[in-house]
Amino acid sequence: MTGAVVGTNRSEGRDGTDSVRVRAALVTDRDGIAAIGAEAFRGLRPIERGRAWVEACWRAAPRMRYWVAESPAGLLGYILWVEKGGFREEAVLELEQVAVAEKARSRGVGAKLVTRSLGEFEEALRERGARLKLVEVTTGSEQGAVDFYRRTLGAEVVATLPNVFRGDEHILIARR
C-alpha cells in the first residue's frame, strides 16, 4: 500500500502552511491517521481495515514510524516511514505512505510532511551513529506523485512494476 495523495503547490508560507506543524505521531493520532488513510487509499477502506493497518504499522515501531501534520483545526495528513534491512550504519528508508486530508490538499502540506519528517528521521539516525544512504518510494503511475517525489526528495524512477494495485507502480530512489 504505497503512494501519495498530496497537493502540488510548492510555495510554503504563501499557501497557508505557516500554521502547519509536523511532529512525530502520538498514540492518540491513530484514529485520525486511519480516517485520512481511508479517505485517500481504497485499500484502507472500510475504516475498520484502515484502523487495523495503522495499528499493525504502529506496533512495528521503531522500524515503522508515523509523523503527522496538524493545524489548530486538527490533523491534516500523515507520513509513514519504514527503515529497511535492519538498523545499519547506512540506513535505507522507504516512504511507505503519505496522505493529506482532502480539505488540506494543494497547500504544501505533503511537501512539509516529507521534508520535515525526513529531517527528523535523519537526526535520529545521526544520534545513533548512522546516516541515510537512500530513500525508496513506490507509487502508482497514474498519480501525479512522481513529480512530487522528484521535487521534494530528488528521487528518480528506477523501475516499473506492471499491474500491481490499480495499475503499474513506479519505484523511485533518492540517493543521499
C-alpha positions as CSV (number, residue, x, y, z in Angstrom):
1,M,0.0,0.0,0.0
2,T,2.2,2.7,-1.2
3,G,1.9,6.1,-2.9
4,A,0.8,9.5,-2.2
5,V,-2.3,11.7,-2.2
6,V,-0.9,15.2,-2.0
7,G,-1.2,18.6,-3.5
8,T,1.2,20.1,-6.0
9,N,1.6,23.7,-4.6
10,R,5.3,24.3,-3.9
11,S,5.1,27.6,-2.2
12,E,5.4,27.1,1.5
13,G,4.2,30.0,3.6
14,R,2.0,31.8,1.0
15,D,-0.3,28.8,0.7
16,G,-1.5,28.7,4.3
17,T,1.1,26.2,5.7
18,D,2.6,28.6,8.2
19,S,0.3,27.3,10.9
20,V,1.0,23.6,10.0
21,R,3.2,21.7,12.4
22,V,4.8,18.4,11.6
23,R,5.6,16.1,14.6
24,A,6.1,12.5,15.5
25,A,2.7,10.9,15.8
26,L,1.2,10.1,19.2
27,V,-0.9,7.0,20.1
28,T,-3.9,9.3,20.2
29,D,-3.4,10.2,16.5
30,R,-4.1,6.7,15.3
31,D,-7.8,7.1,14.5
32,G,-7.1,10.4,12.7
33,I,-4.4,8.7,10.6
34,A,-6.8,5.8,9.8
35,A,-9.5,8.3,8.8
36,I,-7.2,10.2,6.4
37,G,-5.8,6.9,5.1
38,A,-9.3,5.6,4.3
39,E,-10.2,8.9,2.6
40,A,-7.0,8.7,0.4
41,F,-6.5,5.0,-0.2
42,R,-9.1,2.4,-1.3
43,G,-7.0,-0.4,0.3
44,L,-7.7,1.2,3.7
45,R,-11.5,1.1,3.3
46,P,-13.7,0.4,5.2
47,I,-12.3,2.4,8.1
48,E,-12.0,-0.8,10.2
49,R,-9.5,-2.1,7.7
50,G,-7.6,1.2,7.9
51,R,-7.5,1.1,11.7
52,A,-6.2,-2.5,11.6
53,W,-3.4,-1.4,9.1
54,V,-2.4,1.6,11.2
55,E,-2.3,-0.5,14.4
56,A,-0.1,-3.1,12.8
57,C,2.3,-0.4,11.5
58,W,2.2,1.3,14.8
59,R,3.3,-1.9,16.6
60,A,6.3,-2.2,14.3
61,A,8.0,0.9,15.8
62,P,10.8,1.8,15.7
63,R,11.1,0.1,12.3
64,M,8.0,1.9,11.1
65,R,7.3,5.5,12.2
66,Y,4.4,7.9,11.7
67,W,4.6,11.6,11.6
68,V,1.6,13.9,11.3
69,A,0.8,17.4,10.0
70,E,-1.6,19.4,12.1
71,S,-3.0,22.8,12.3
72,P,-5.1,24.3,15.2
73,A,-8.1,22.7,13.5
74,G,-6.7,19.2,13.7
75,L,-4.8,16.6,11.7
76,L,-4.2,17.4,8.1
77,G,-2.1,14.5,7.0
78,Y,0.4,11.8,7.9
79,I,3.5,10.1,6.6
80,L,4.8,6.6,7.3
81,W,8.5,5.8,7.1
82,V,10.0,2.3,7.2
83,E,13.6,1.5,7.9
84,K,14.6,-1.4,5.8
85,G,17.2,-4.1,6.2
86,G,18.0,-3.7,9.9
87,F,19.5,-0.9,11.9
88,R,22.5,-0.4,9.7
89,E,25.2,2.4,9.7
90,E,23.9,3.3,6.2
91,A,20.1,3.4,6.5
92,V,17.7,2.7,3.7
93,L,14.3,4.3,4.3
94,E,11.1,3.6,2.4
95,L,8.4,6.2,2.3
96,E,5.5,3.8,2.7
97,Q,2.6,6.2,2.7
98,V,1.9,9.9,2.7
99,A,-1.7,11.2,2.6
100,V,-3.2,14.6,3.1
101,A,-6.8,15.2,4.0
102,E,-8.9,16.3,1.1
103,K,-9.6,19.7,2.8
104,A,-5.9,20.4,3.0
105,R,-4.6,19.3,-0.4
106,S,-2.7,21.6,-2.8
107,R,-1.4,23.8,0.1
108,G,2.1,22.4,0.5
109,V,1.2,20.1,3.5
110,G,2.5,17.0,1.7
111,A,5.9,18.6,0.9
112,K,6.1,19.8,4.5
113,L,5.4,16.3,5.8
114,V,8.1,14.8,3.6
115,T,10.8,17.3,4.2
116,R,10.3,17.9,7.9
117,S,9.8,14.3,9.0
118,L,12.7,13.1,6.9
119,G,14.9,15.7,8.6
120,E,13.8,14.5,12.0
121,F,14.4,10.9,10.9
122,E,17.9,11.8,9.7
123,E,18.7,13.5,13.0
124,A,17.6,10.3,14.9
125,L,19.9,8.3,12.6
126,R,22.8,10.6,13.4
127,E,22.2,10.3,17.1
128,R,22.7,6.5,16.8
129,G,25.8,6.9,14.7
130,A,24.1,6.1,11.3
131,R,23.5,8.1,8.2
132,L,20.8,8.0,5.5
133,K,22.0,6.2,2.3
134,L,18.8,6.4,0.2
135,V,15.1,6.8,0.2
136,E,12.9,4.4,-1.7
137,V,9.3,5.2,-2.8
138,T,6.8,3.2,-4.7
139,T,3.9,4.9,-6.3
140,G,1.2,4.4,-8.9
141,S,1.9,5.6,-12.4
142,E,-1.5,7.2,-12.8
143,Q,-0.9,9.5,-9.9
144,G,0.9,12.9,-10.1
145,A,3.2,11.7,-7.3
146,V,6.3,11.1,-9.4
147,D,6.8,14.8,-10.0
148,F,6.1,15.4,-6.3
149,Y,8.8,13.0,-5.2
150,R,11.3,14.4,-7.7
151,R,10.7,17.8,-6.3
152,T,10.7,17.0,-2.6
153,L,13.3,14.2,-2.5
154,G,15.2,14.5,-5.7
155,A,14.0,10.9,-6.5
156,E,14.2,9.3,-9.9
157,V,12.2,6.4,-11.3
158,V,14.5,3.3,-11.4
159,A,11.9,0.6,-12.3
160,T,8.3,0.0,-13.1
161,L,6.3,-3.0,-11.8
162,P,3.4,-3.9,-14.1
163,N,-0.2,-4.3,-12.8
164,V,0.3,-4.1,-9.0
165,F,-2.5,-2.2,-7.2
166,R,-4.6,-0.2,-9.6
167,G,-2.1,-0.4,-12.4
168,D,1.7,0.0,-12.9
169,E,3.8,1.1,-9.9
170,H,7.0,3.1,-10.2
171,I,9.9,2.6,-7.9
172,L,11.8,5.8,-7.2
173,I,15.2,6.2,-5.4
174,A,16.7,9.3,-3.9
175,R,20.3,8.8,-3.0
176,R,21.9,11.0,-0.3
